[in-house]
Amino acid sequence: ALQNDPNLQTVTFPTSGHDALRLRMDSPPGNDPRVRKALKMATNREEINAFAQLGLGSQGRDAPIGEFFAEYFDPESPLPPYDPDGARALLAEAGYPDLTFELFVPNTGTRPDFAVVIKDQWAKAGITVNINLVDEATYYGDDGWLEVQLGITGWGARPSPQQYLDFSLKSDGKWNESRIADPELDALIVKAGTSVDRAERIAAYKAIQRKLAEDGPLIIPYFFPTVGAARKEWQFEGGFAVQAFPGRTNFSRARQA
Protein backbone atom coordinates (compact mmCIF):
# COMPACT_ATOMS: atom_id res chain seq x y z
CA ALA A 1 0.00 0.00 0.00
CA LEU A 2 2.81 2.43 0.84
CA GLN A 3 4.72 1.60 -2.33
CA ASN A 4 1.69 2.71 -4.38
CA ASP A 5 1.43 6.11 -2.69
CA PRO A 6 2.93 8.75 -5.06
CA ASN A 7 3.81 11.00 -2.12
CA LEU A 8 6.08 8.45 -0.46
CA GLN A 9 9.53 7.00 -0.99
CA THR A 10 9.92 3.42 0.21
CA VAL A 11 12.75 1.00 0.82
CA THR A 12 12.97 -2.72 1.51
CA PHE A 13 16.15 -4.09 3.06
CA PRO A 14 17.05 -7.71 3.93
CA THR A 15 17.95 -8.63 7.48
CA SER A 16 19.51 -11.69 9.09
CA GLY A 17 16.40 -12.42 11.17
CA HIS A 18 14.48 -15.52 10.13
CA ASP A 19 12.04 -18.24 11.06
CA ALA A 20 13.50 -21.75 11.26
CA LEU A 21 11.45 -24.93 11.02
CA ARG A 22 13.60 -27.52 12.71
CA LEU A 23 13.47 -31.25 13.36
CA ARG A 24 15.24 -33.00 16.22
CA MET A 25 17.96 -35.36 15.03
CA ASP A 26 18.45 -37.41 18.18
CA SER A 27 15.38 -39.63 17.71
CA PRO A 28 13.24 -41.11 14.92
CA PRO A 29 12.32 -40.00 12.36
CA GLY A 30 14.72 -37.04 12.37
CA ASN A 31 17.77 -39.27 12.83
CA ASP A 32 17.25 -40.67 9.31
CA PRO A 33 18.89 -38.51 6.60
CA ARG A 34 16.31 -39.72 4.08
CA VAL A 35 13.54 -38.19 6.17
CA ARG A 36 15.37 -34.87 6.46
CA LYS A 37 15.92 -34.80 2.70
CA ALA A 38 12.29 -35.70 2.03
CA LEU A 39 11.05 -32.80 4.17
CA LYS A 40 13.27 -30.44 2.18
CA MET A 41 11.95 -31.90 -1.08
CA ALA A 42 8.36 -31.40 0.11
CA THR A 43 8.92 -27.69 0.84
CA ASN A 44 8.31 -24.89 -1.66
CA ARG A 45 10.20 -21.99 -0.10
CA GLU A 46 9.12 -19.37 -2.62
CA GLU A 47 5.47 -20.11 -1.87
CA ILE A 48 6.08 -19.77 1.88
CA ASN A 49 7.85 -16.43 1.39
CA ALA A 50 5.01 -15.17 -0.81
CA PHE A 51 2.36 -16.11 1.76
CA ALA A 52 4.11 -15.33 5.05
CA GLN A 53 6.26 -12.34 3.99
CA LEU A 54 4.28 -10.98 1.02
CA GLY A 55 7.26 -11.98 -1.12
CA LEU A 56 9.40 -9.29 0.53
CA GLY A 57 11.69 -11.65 2.42
CA SER A 58 15.11 -12.48 0.98
CA GLN A 59 16.09 -15.94 -0.13
CA GLY A 60 16.56 -18.65 2.48
CA ARG A 61 18.42 -21.89 1.79
CA ASP A 62 18.04 -23.79 5.07
CA ALA A 63 21.02 -22.20 6.80
CA PRO A 64 21.09 -19.08 9.02
CA ILE A 65 23.35 -17.30 6.52
CA GLY A 66 21.47 -15.21 3.98
CA GLU A 67 21.77 -12.26 1.65
CA PHE A 68 22.37 -9.88 4.57
CA PHE A 69 25.77 -11.57 4.99
CA ALA A 70 26.56 -11.04 1.30
CA GLU A 71 30.23 -11.96 1.56
CA TYR A 72 29.43 -15.31 3.15
CA PHE A 73 26.13 -16.21 1.45
CA ASP A 74 26.16 -19.00 -1.13
CA PRO A 75 23.09 -18.67 -3.41
CA GLU A 76 24.01 -21.98 -5.05
CA SER A 77 24.07 -24.21 -1.96
CA PRO A 78 22.64 -27.58 -3.06
CA LEU A 79 19.03 -27.65 -1.93
CA PRO A 80 17.05 -30.54 -3.44
CA PRO A 81 14.40 -29.35 -5.92
CA TYR A 82 10.76 -29.13 -4.86
CA ASP A 83 9.40 -32.62 -5.55
CA PRO A 84 6.51 -33.82 -3.33
CA ASP A 85 6.15 -37.09 -5.23
CA GLY A 86 9.85 -37.81 -4.85
CA ALA A 87 9.58 -36.92 -1.16
CA ARG A 88 6.72 -39.40 -0.74
CA ALA A 89 8.77 -42.16 -2.39
CA LEU A 90 11.83 -41.39 -0.24
CA LEU A 91 9.76 -41.52 2.95
CA ALA A 92 8.34 -44.91 1.92
CA GLU A 93 11.88 -46.16 1.30
CA ALA A 94 12.84 -44.96 4.79
CA GLY A 95 9.90 -46.87 6.30
CA TYR A 96 7.61 -43.87 6.87
CA PRO A 97 4.82 -44.10 4.28
CA ASP A 98 2.33 -42.42 6.64
CA LEU A 99 4.30 -39.86 8.62
CA THR A 100 2.50 -37.62 11.12
CA PHE A 101 3.97 -34.66 12.99
CA GLU A 102 2.76 -32.33 15.70
CA LEU A 103 4.19 -28.95 14.75
CA PHE A 104 4.65 -26.54 17.68
CA VAL A 105 4.37 -22.90 16.65
CA PRO A 106 4.64 -19.70 18.73
CA ASN A 107 1.47 -17.73 18.05
CA THR A 108 3.22 -14.52 16.98
CA GLY A 109 4.01 -12.67 13.78
CA THR A 110 3.68 -14.66 10.59
CA ARG A 111 4.81 -17.98 12.09
CA PRO A 112 1.25 -19.38 12.06
CA ASP A 113 1.11 -18.49 8.34
CA PHE A 114 4.37 -20.35 7.76
CA ALA A 115 2.88 -23.37 9.55
CA VAL A 116 -0.31 -23.35 7.48
CA VAL A 117 1.62 -23.41 4.20
CA ILE A 118 3.90 -26.21 5.44
CA LYS A 119 0.84 -28.25 6.43
CA ASP A 120 -0.61 -27.90 2.93
CA GLN A 121 2.68 -28.52 1.13
CA TRP A 122 3.69 -31.57 3.12
CA ALA A 123 0.24 -33.09 2.67
CA LYS A 124 1.10 -33.43 -1.04
CA ALA A 125 3.95 -35.73 0.02
CA GLY A 126 1.68 -37.80 2.27
CA ILE A 127 2.81 -36.11 5.50
CA THR A 128 0.17 -35.16 8.06
CA VAL A 129 0.92 -32.04 10.11
CA ASN A 130 -1.13 -31.14 13.18
CA ILE A 131 -0.45 -27.51 14.12
CA ASN A 132 -0.19 -26.71 17.82
CA LEU A 133 -0.26 -22.93 18.31
CA VAL A 134 1.31 -21.95 21.62
CA ASP A 135 1.42 -18.57 23.36
CA GLU A 136 4.93 -17.19 22.87
CA ALA A 137 5.67 -16.80 26.60
CA THR A 138 4.68 -20.44 27.13
CA TYR A 139 6.56 -21.70 24.08
CA TYR A 140 9.87 -20.18 25.14
CA GLY A 141 9.26 -20.47 28.87
CA ASP A 142 11.30 -23.02 30.82
CA ASP A 143 13.04 -23.93 27.54
CA GLY A 144 10.02 -25.98 26.43
CA TRP A 145 10.76 -25.08 22.82
CA LEU A 146 14.01 -27.03 23.05
CA GLU A 147 12.17 -30.26 23.82
CA VAL A 148 9.61 -30.50 21.01
CA GLN A 149 10.29 -32.81 18.08
CA LEU A 150 9.21 -30.37 15.37
CA GLY A 151 8.87 -26.63 15.89
CA ILE A 152 9.21 -23.19 14.35
CA THR A 153 11.60 -20.78 16.06
CA GLY A 154 11.85 -17.08 15.31
CA TRP A 155 15.43 -15.81 15.35
CA GLY A 156 15.98 -12.07 15.58
CA ALA A 157 18.56 -10.20 13.53
CA ARG A 158 22.20 -10.68 14.52
CA PRO A 159 25.22 -8.74 13.23
CA SER A 160 27.23 -11.93 12.62
CA PRO A 161 26.22 -15.42 11.43
CA GLN A 162 28.57 -16.84 14.04
CA GLN A 163 26.05 -16.13 16.79
CA TYR A 164 23.44 -18.36 15.16
CA LEU A 165 25.97 -21.12 14.54
CA ASP A 166 27.55 -21.12 18.00
CA PHE A 167 24.23 -21.04 19.85
CA SER A 168 22.10 -23.42 17.81
CA LEU A 169 24.18 -25.61 15.50
CA LYS A 170 27.26 -26.60 17.48
CA SER A 171 26.97 -29.86 19.38
CA ASP A 172 27.41 -28.04 22.70
CA GLY A 173 25.36 -24.98 21.72
CA LYS A 174 23.19 -23.50 24.45
CA TRP A 175 20.12 -23.53 22.16
CA ASN A 176 20.88 -26.61 20.07
CA GLU A 177 17.17 -27.22 19.49
CA SER A 178 17.67 -29.80 16.73
CA ARG A 179 20.20 -31.81 18.80
CA ILE A 180 22.54 -31.85 15.83
CA ALA A 181 25.91 -33.40 16.71
CA ASP A 182 28.25 -33.35 13.74
CA PRO A 183 32.02 -33.16 14.43
CA GLU A 184 32.74 -31.95 10.89
CA LEU A 185 30.18 -29.17 11.23
CA ASP A 186 31.57 -28.25 14.66
CA ALA A 187 35.06 -27.92 13.17
CA LEU A 188 33.79 -25.69 10.35
CA ILE A 189 31.93 -23.47 12.82
CA VAL A 190 35.07 -23.04 14.92
CA LYS A 191 37.15 -22.26 11.83
CA ALA A 192 34.61 -19.71 10.59
CA GLY A 193 34.60 -17.99 13.96
CA THR A 194 38.31 -17.97 14.70
CA SER A 195 40.24 -17.82 11.43
CA VAL A 196 41.97 -14.51 10.72
CA ASP A 197 42.31 -15.50 7.07
CA ARG A 198 39.42 -13.89 5.18
CA ALA A 199 39.37 -16.45 2.35
CA GLU A 200 39.45 -19.34 4.79
CA ARG A 201 36.60 -17.82 6.79
CA ILE A 202 34.45 -17.35 3.68
CA ALA A 203 35.15 -20.91 2.56
CA ALA A 204 34.13 -22.28 5.96
CA TYR A 205 30.83 -20.37 6.00
CA LYS A 206 29.99 -21.63 2.51
CA ALA A 207 30.87 -25.20 3.44
CA ILE A 208 28.55 -24.89 6.44
CA GLN A 209 25.74 -23.80 4.13
CA ARG A 210 26.34 -26.75 1.80
CA LYS A 211 26.22 -29.23 4.66
CA LEU A 212 23.01 -27.78 6.06
CA ALA A 213 21.35 -27.59 2.64
CA GLU A 214 22.16 -31.21 1.88
CA ASP A 215 21.54 -32.87 5.21
CA GLY A 216 20.68 -30.35 7.92
CA PRO A 217 17.70 -30.34 10.30
CA LEU A 218 16.53 -26.82 9.35
CA ILE A 219 14.16 -25.37 6.81
CA ILE A 220 14.65 -21.60 6.49
CA PRO A 221 12.60 -20.29 3.56
CA TYR A 222 13.11 -16.56 4.09
CA PHE A 223 14.86 -13.81 5.99
CA PHE A 224 12.74 -10.98 7.35
CA PRO A 225 12.68 -7.69 5.46
CA THR A 226 12.96 -4.31 7.07
CA VAL A 227 10.71 -1.85 5.28
CA GLY A 228 10.48 1.91 5.56
CA ALA A 229 8.56 4.84 4.10
CA ALA A 230 9.00 8.59 4.21
CA ARG A 231 7.41 11.55 2.44
CA LYS A 232 9.27 12.52 -0.72
CA GLU A 233 10.10 16.03 0.48
CA TRP A 234 12.47 14.53 3.04
CA GLN A 235 16.05 14.03 1.89
CA PHE A 236 18.55 11.74 3.57
CA GLU A 237 22.31 11.96 3.57
CA GLY A 238 23.52 8.92 1.69
CA GLY A 239 19.99 8.10 0.48
CA PHE A 240 16.91 6.81 2.25
CA ALA A 241 17.74 3.64 4.17
CA VAL A 242 16.70 1.78 7.28
CA GLN A 243 18.76 -0.43 9.54
CA ALA A 244 18.28 -4.17 9.81
CA PHE A 245 18.04 -3.92 13.58
CA PRO A 246 14.83 -2.38 14.98
CA GLY A 247 15.33 1.03 16.53
CA ARG A 248 18.80 1.60 15.07
CA THR A 249 17.82 3.77 12.10
CA ASN A 250 19.17 7.31 12.56
CA PHE A 251 17.10 10.10 11.03
CA SER A 252 19.06 12.94 12.63
CA ARG A 253 20.50 13.99 9.25
CA ALA A 254 17.19 14.03 7.40
CA ARG A 255 16.33 17.38 5.84
CA GLN A 256 13.20 18.75 4.19
CA ALA A 257 13.68 19.89 0.61
C-alpha positions, 0 to 999 in steps of 0.5 A: 500500500505504501509503495503505491502512494505517489507521495512516499519513498519506500525501501525494503532491506534484507535482514539476518532475522528468520524463522526456522522450522527444525526437526530433532535429530536425536530420535526417529524419524529425524535421525534418518537422513532420508527423512530430512531430505524428504522434508526439504523436497516437500517444501516450496520456499518461494510459496512460503515467502510469498504467503508469510512475507508478502514476497518481501523476504530475501532468499533462504536456503536452510542455513542461518546465513542469507543475503544480509551476509553477502560476503558469506552467502552462497546462493548456489548451496545444493538444496534438493528441488521441490518434488513432493512425489519424490519426497513421498517415495523417499519416505516410503523407502525410509519406512515412513509411508504415513508420517504424522507430525505435531508442529509446535508454533509460537502464536506470533508474527507470521509464524502461524502463516508459515505453519499453514503453508507447510501443512498444505505442502507436506500433505502433497507428500503424504505427510500429516501435520497437526499444528499446535499454536502456543502462546509465545511466553509459554513456548519459550518459557522453561526452555520448552521449545528445546524439547519438542520434536518439530517446531518453528523458532523465530530468530531475531537479527544478529550482526554476525552469522557466528552467533546463530551457529555457536548457539544453535548448530554446534553440538554443545550450543546452548540452544541446540534445538535440533540436537545436531551433533556433527564433528565436521560441522563443529570444526567448520563453525570453529574455523569460521569464527576464529580464522583470521584469514578472510578467504578461509573464513568465507570458505568455511561459511559456505561449506557450512551452508552446503552441509546444512542444505544437503543434510541439515535439520533446518528449513529456512525459507526466508529472511525478514525484510525491514521496510520503511517509508518517508514523504518525498520532500524529506532528503537523507544523507547517503539516500533513504535507508533503514537499519536491519536492527529495529530502533537503530535507524538514525534520522538525525541527518534528514532534511526537508527539501 
